[in-house]
């Protein structure tokens, strides 16, 4: 048995969970925040049999497509301290996709 943690973009969460549920996977959602953009994402947690791991990968790959998005960075001050103005720098980043961790499960019980 395996425990899968999949960190997915918030915009992809509902599609991914719906598709996983259609295939009879039980999914637990955990709200999480990414470190780079400080944007919300969701960590999905699934317990699956070893032979089901690839099927989960395929579903996540289908539902969590990578895409480019323009984000505005946190402002930083410019100029002298008497007249501080803030500059917002738009940057293009890749969002979506999934970061997936697969761990061995030593024991599992549903109580």
Secondary structure, 3 states (H helix, E strand, C coil): CEEEEEEEEHHHHHHHHHHHHHCCCCCEEEEEECCCCCCEEEEEEEEECHHHHHHHHHHHHHHCCCEEEEEECCCEEECCHHHCEEECCEEEEEECCEEEEEEECCCCCCC
